[in-house]
C-alpha cells in the first residue's frame, strides 16, 4: 500500500507542536510497517534525517506554502497532482490541512480550533483562510484524529461532526526530557538566570500563550513577596510579539526576566533546572510542555481551560489564566512548600505513563487502514 504523508512542517530546527506529532507518529509507522511504501510530500528542500527508512520516498513539490494563498495552491494543486501521479491509496495529514479536490481517502489530525475562540490572536489573512477552509477540511476527512478529548468535543460542537468519525490520539513527551543533577542546575542557572532559581516558560511566543499575563503576574509576585526567583522565557517570537516586548519593558523587574529565542538542545536542561514550569495559555489543543516538565521532574502551574486540565490530571497546580492573584498564589505555593513540590513531581512522573507515542502511532495507523478499507 502507498501511504502519502503531508510532511511540509518537518523542518530541522522547528520541531515543535504539530511538527513533533507528525515526526513521532510517522517515524514509528514507517519502522513498524515496512510492507508499506510511504510518500512524504514536502513544499521545500528537506533534511535527509526525515527520510526515515528505505520504504520512504521523499518528494519536494510545488512552492513553499508560507501564506494562505500558497496553502491553497499547494494543497489543491501540488498535493492533488502528486496523490494522483503516485497512485496513493490513502493520505495522512498531521496538520489538519487537506486537498479538497482529491478523492483519495484521508485521515487528518486536528490539534485545536483556537482560531474560533481567539480570532484576535491571528493575522487577518490567516483567520479568513481558517474560517473558510478548516470546516471544509474536517468535513472532507474520512476520519479525524483529535489530540485530546477537549479538541474532540470542540470539533463536534463547532462543526456538527459525528463522534464516531473522531478518534483520540494523544501527544506524548519527546525523548530526552529527564531530571538533571544539582551541578547541572547550578551551571544552567549561572548561564541563564544570573545564578538564581527561576520559573520557566517553554513554547512559542504567541498571544494565546498568555506571556503578557505571565510577565505581569511575575512582576506582581516579586512586588508582594520577598523572593530571589527569576523568570526565564524560551521560545520563538510569533505574531504580535511587540506586545510581549512592551510588557517586558514596562515591568519594574525586567532585569530578573530573561528571554531567549534560540537555545537549541539546552532548553531541556533549562526546563529540568527550573523550580516550576508556568504554562498558562488561554487555549491549547493539548500542551506538550506540561508532559515535558513532568518527565523532567519539574512541578507545573497550568491553566484550567481547554485541554490543559485533561493533560495535567491531578499532577499540577491548575489556575485561572486570567487571574493574576491565582497565578501569584500558585507561584508562592511552589516556592514556599517543599512537600507540595515533591508531591507534584511524583505525580507528574506517574502521569507521563498515560501518554505514549507508540500507542498513538498505532491508533493513527489503524485509522488509515480503516479508511483505505484494508
Buried (B, 14 or more C-beta within 10 A) or exposed (E): BBBBBBBBBBBEEEBBBBBBBBBBBBBBBBEEBEEBBBBBBBBEEBEEEBBBEEBBBBBBBBEEBEEBEBBBBBBBBBBBBBBEEBEBBBBBBBBBBBBBBBEBBBBBBBBBBBBBBBEEBBEEEBBBBBEEBBBEBBBBBBBBBBBBEBBBBBBBEBBEBEEEBBBEBBBBBBEEBEBBEEEEBEBBBEBBBEEBBBBBBBBBBBBBBBBBBBBBBBBBBBEEEEBEBBBBBBBBBBBBBEEBBEBBEEBEBBEBBBBEEEBEEBBBBBBBBBBBBBBBBBBBBBBBBBBBBBBBBBBBBBBBBBBBBBBBBEBBBBBEBEBBEBBBBBBBBBBEEEEBBEBBBEBBBEBBEEBEBEEBBBBBBEBBBBBBEE
